[in-house]
Amino acid sequence: MIRNVVFDIGWVFVHLDHQPFLDFLAAHGVHAPDLDSVLVRIALDDHESGRMDGPALLERCAALAARPMSPQAAHASWVGMFELQPAMVALARRLSERYRVYLLSNIGDLHWAHLSREYQLDRIGHGALPSFVAGVMKPHEGIYVEAERRFSLVPRETVFIDDRTENIVAAQRRGWHGIVHGGHDTTVAALRELGVEC
């Protein structure tokens, strides 16, 4: 029986449009042909693992620029990439009336603060474990172990919803159930197959 439903955030509760951020960097003289190359250069993994805070991340962005970049403008660009998915938020809030609902996401402090302030994602369910707090990112086993400890999760009673297959596979290795999120309707159908009342 499923008692715990754990949600990822990116591409589940919010979709992301990175192009305005890349355009902002390009306007300041940064060579930014694609997102991945930029994220490596600013060490996003360090940020989302809690080894580098938000101001330091923005300093790394500014250091790439040929033209001066204000911290305020860099911050606005970095947090301005989200589009809320109301149907998924409503699903999570609905489930939290019958189940224990938690958030588990690879995310840094800047994005977490923004999503909490703008969309109250921190108020969904019964707790959240952002990777910058856990000190480790999915799909590393450590973040699932910490979620189990922090939220008293019994793996066989827990289902994890994430858009990335490797993150679901890692959860399944711990004995969790897993759903690769492709959209609201397919996720609801998969939850119902597990006996979850949606």
Residue pairs with C-beta under 8 A, 6 or more apart in sequence:
1 157
1 195
2 99
2 157
2 158
2 159
2 177
2 191
2 194
2 195
2 196
3 99
3 100
3 154
3 157
3 158
4 99
4 100
4 101
4 102
4 151
4 153
4 154
4 157
4 158
4 159
5 92
5 95
5 99
5 100
5 101
5 102
5 125
5 158
5 159
5 161
5 191
5 196
6 101
6 102
6 103
6 104
6 147
6 153
6 158
6 159
6 160
6 161
6 171
6 176
7 13
7 88
7 92
7 101
7 102
7 103
7 104
7 124
7 125
7 160
7 161
7 162
8 103
8 104
8 105
8 138
8 160
8 161
8 162
8 163
8 164
8 167
8 181
9 103
9 105
9 107
9 115
9 121
10 16
10 105
10 106
10 107
10 163
11 163
11 181
12 85
12 88
12 161
12 162
12 163
12 181
13 84
13 85
13 88
13 89
13 92
13 115
13 119
13 121
13 124
14 82
14 83
14 84
14 85
14 115
14 119
14 121
15 82
15 83
15 85
16 81
16 82
16 83
17 81
17 83
18 35
18 81
20 77
20 80
20 81
21 35
21 77
21 78
21 80
21 81
22 32
22 34
22 35
22 38
24 73
24 74
24 77
25 32
25 38
25 61
25 64
25 65
25 77
26 32
27 67
28 65
28 66
28 67
28 68
28 69
29 65
29 66
29 67
30 38
30 61
30 64
30 65
30 66
31 64
32 38
38 64
41 60
41 64
42 57
42 60
42 61
42 64
43 52
43 57
43 60
44 57
44 108
45 137
46 52
47 53
47 54
47 56
47 57
47 108
47 109
47 132
48 106
48 107
48 108
48 131
48 132
48 137
49 131
49 132
49 135
49 136
49 137
50 109
50 131
50 132
50 133
50 134
50 135
51 135
52 60
53 109
54 75
54 108
54 109
54 110
54 113
55 71
57 78
57 108
57 110
58 71
58 74
58 75
58 78
58 110
59 71
61 69
61 74
61 78
62 68
62 69
62 71
62 74
75 110
78 110
78 111
79 110
79 111
79 114
82 111
82 114
82 115
82 118
82 119
84 119
85 184
87 184
88 184
88 187
89 119
89 121
89 124
91 184
91 187
91 188
91 198
92 101
92 124
92 125
93 124
93 125
94 198
95 101
95 125
95 196
95 198
96 124
96 125
96 126
98 197
99 196
100 125
100 126
100 151
101 124
101 125
101 126
102 125
102 126
102 127
102 128
102 129
102 147
102 151
102 153
103 121
103 124
103 125
103 127
103 128
103 129
103 130
104 128
104 129
104 138
104 143
104 144
104 147
104 160
105 128
105 129
105 130
105 131
106 131
106 137
106 138
107 115
107 130
107 131
107 132
108 130
108 131
108 132
109 130
109 132
112 122
112 130
112 132
115 121
115 122
116 122
116 123
121 128
122 128
126 151
127 150
127 151
129 143
129 146
129 147
129 150
129 151
131 137
131 138
131 143
134 142
134 143
134 146
134 147
135 142
136 142
136 143
136 146
137 143
138 144
138 162
138 164
138 166
138 167
138 170
139 164
139 166
139 167
139 169
139 170
140 170
141 170
141 173
141 174
144 170
144 171
144 174
144 176
145 174
147 153
148 155
148 174
153 176
155 174
155 175
155 176
156 175
156 176
156 177
158 176
158 177
159 176
159 177
159 178
159 179
159 191
159 194
159 196
160 167
160 168
160 171
160 176
160 177
160 178
160 179
161 178
161 179
161 181
161 187
161 191
162 168
162 171
162 178
162 179
162 180
162 181
163 180
163 181
163 182
164 180
165 180
168 178
168 179
168 180
169 178
171 178
172 178
177 194
179 187
179 190
179 191
181 187
188 198
191 198
192 198
